[in-house]
């Protein structure tokens, strides 16, 4: 027989992200395509053979 008086635990509460965390997330997401582009631009030899 099922117990009728079952206490439910509260859902876990998440903290709101601060402005600094949001800025870091945006920078991190933008760096994904930018790092290879910058590496190719900076590490490619500019003098011809």
ZIURLIN-V913319 format. One record per residue. RES is the residue in one small letter. NEAR is the number of other C-alpha atoms within 10 Angstrom. D_CENTER is the distance of its C-alpha to the mean C-alpha in Angstrom with 2 decimals. Layout:
[[RES;NEAR;D_CENTER] [RES;NEAR;D_CENTER]]
This chain:
[[x;3;46.83] [x;5;43.49] [x;5;42.91] [x;6;42.81] [x;6;41.49] [x;7;38.02] [x;6;35.60] [x;6;32.13] [x;6;29.28] [x;6;26.95] [x;6;23.53] [x;6;20.82] [x;6;19.74] [x;6;16.16] [x;6;15.75] [x;7;14.64] [x;8;11.76] [x;8;13.47] [x;9;13.58] [x;9;12.42] [x;11;9.12] [x;11;8.70] [x;11;10.00] [x;11;7.81] [x;12;4.60] [x;11;7.39] [x;11;8.79] [x;12;6.26] [x;11;6.38] [x;11;10.03] [x;13;10.73] [x;10;10.51] [x;10;13.83] [x;11;15.18] [x;11;15.59] [x;11;18.10] [x;11;19.85] [x;12;20.39] [x;10;21.54] [x;10;24.03] [x;11;25.23] [x;10;25.83] [x;8;27.07] [x;9;29.39] [x;9;32.93] [x;8;34.36] [x;5;37.96] [x;4;39.76] [x;4;42.05]]
